[in-house]
Amino acid sequence: MRICDIINRNSILIDLTGKDKTEIINKLVDSITNDTRVLDVELVRRDVLEREKIMSTGIGNGFAIPHAKTKGVNGMIAAFARLKDEVDFESMDGINVNLVFLLLGQENEVGPHIQILSRLSRLMKLENFKEELLDSKSPGDVFSLISNIEDKILR
């Protein structure tokens, strides 16, 4: 399963503003409201925020991956935000976040959820990936960047 198979260009947000991680997560969840795979957006919101309370999804180097397995979706869904200003996500390395991937999966679909988390983790370790995301001008640029990397590197 590819990231580009589960992300919609309408849920790629460039220069998103927000005062804290809760506001950022809420805006990312709002971006998927019209996705046909969303069964209950408020359940999704609650599940993602509850997961975030357990342990921060700020993974380091300016990235966060808020995620949840939830009954609020019927399939895997991803969203992305490049933040206008860095936000404290209580990251493990103490560095504020400016790149956020939201990942949602069905409650009983553990394998695909872990597979996409692994793909995202591999992307984030690529040498120029962060800089290229920060330089992207549009949702289409972000989508193309991810798609091209998946085609060339993550086969």
C-alpha positions in Angstrom: 0.0 0.0 0.0 1.3 3.4 -1.0 0.8 6.7 0.8 -0.4 8.3 -2.4 -3.2 5.7 -2.6 -4.6 6.9 0.7 -4.1 10.7 0.6 -6.3 13.1 -1.3 -4.9 16.4 -2.6 -7.7 18.2 -0.7 -6.2 17.0 2.5 -2.7 18.4 1.8 -2.6 21.7 3.6 0.2 24.2 2.9 1.1 27.0 5.4 -1.5 25.8 8.0 -1.7 27.9 11.1 -2.5 26.8 14.6 -1.5 27.7 18.1 -0.9 24.2 19.4 -1.0 20.5 18.4 -4.7 20.1 19.3 -5.7 22.9 16.9 -3.4 21.4 14.1 -4.9 17.9 14.6 -8.4 19.4 14.5 -7.7 21.2 11.2 -6.2 18.0 9.7 -9.3 16.0 10.7 -11.5 18.8 9.3 -9.6 18.4 5.9 -10.9 14.8 5.6 -14.6 15.5 6.5 -15.8 15.1 2.9 -13.8 11.9 2.2 -16.2 9.0 1.5 -14.1 6.7 3.7 -15.0 8.8 6.8 -18.0 7.3 8.6 -17.9 9.6 11.7 -15.6 12.6 11.8 -16.2 13.3 15.4 -15.3 9.8 16.4 -12.1 10.1 14.3 -11.3 13.4 16.0 -11.8 11.9 19.5 -9.8 8.8 18.7 -6.8 10.8 17.3 -6.8 13.2 20.3 -7.1 10.4 22.8 -4.2 8.6 21.1 -2.2 11.8 21.3 -2.8 12.0 25.1 -1.3 8.5 25.6 2.0 9.5 23.9 3.1 12.4 21.7 3.3 11.6 18.0 6.0 14.2 17.6 8.7 11.8 16.3 11.6 14.3 15.9 13.4 16.4 13.4 10.3 18.6 12.9 7.9 15.8 12.0 4.7 14.5 13.7 2.5 11.6 12.8 -0.8 11.8 14.7 -2.6 8.6 14.1 -5.3 6.3 15.3 -7.1 3.1 14.5 -10.8 4.0 14.6 -14.3 2.8 13.8 -14.8 6.3 12.3 -13.3 5.3 9.0 -13.8 2.6 6.3 -10.3 2.3 4.9 -6.9 3.9 5.3 -6.8 7.7 5.1 -3.8 10.1 5.2 -3.6 13.9 5.4 -0.6 16.3 5.5 0.1 19.8 6.7 3.1 22.0 6.3 2.8 24.5 9.1 3.4 28.2 8.6 5.0 28.4 12.1 6.5 25.6 14.2 4.3 24.2 16.9 5.3 22.4 20.1 4.2 18.7 19.7 6.1 17.6 22.8 8.5 15.7 20.4 11.0 13.2 21.7 13.9 15.4 20.6 12.3 18.6 21.9 12.3 20.2 18.5 9.1 21.9 17.4 7.1 20.5 14.5 6.4 22.0 11.1 5.5 18.9 9.1 2.5 16.8 10.1 1.1 13.6 8.6 -2.3 12.4 9.9 -2.9 8.7 9.5 -6.2 6.9 10.1 -7.0 3.2 9.8 -9.8 0.9 10.6 -9.8 -0.4 14.1 -9.3 -4.0 13.0 -6.7 -3.3 10.3 -3.4 -3.3 12.2 -1.2 -4.5 9.3 -1.9 -1.8 6.8 -1.7 0.9 9.5 1.8 -0.3 10.6 2.9 -0.6 6.9 2.0 3.0 6.2 3.6 4.2 9.4 6.8 2.4 8.4 6.7 4.0 4.9 6.3 7.4 6.4 9.2 6.7 8.8 11.4 5.7 5.9 10.5 8.8 3.9 11.3 11.1 6.9 14.8 9.6 7.1 15.6 10.4 3.5 18.3 13.1 3.2 16.4 15.9 1.3 12.8 14.9 2.0 12.2 17.5 4.7 13.7 20.3 2.7 11.7 19.4 -0.4 8.4 19.3 1.6 9.3 22.7 3.1 10.0 24.1 -0.4 6.8 22.7 -2.0 4.6 25.4 -3.3 1.3 23.5 -3.6 -0.6 20.4 -2.6 0.1 19.0 -6.0 3.9 19.5 -5.5 3.7 17.6 -2.2 1.7 14.8 -3.8 4.1 14.6 -6.7 7.1 14.5 -4.4 5.7 11.7 -2.3 4.6 9.8 -5.4 8.0 10.1 -7.1 9.8 9.0 -4.0 7.5 6.0 -3.6 8.0 5.1 -7.2 11.8 5.4 -7.1 12.9 4.4 -3.6 10.2 2.7 -1.7 9.0 0.3 -4.4 
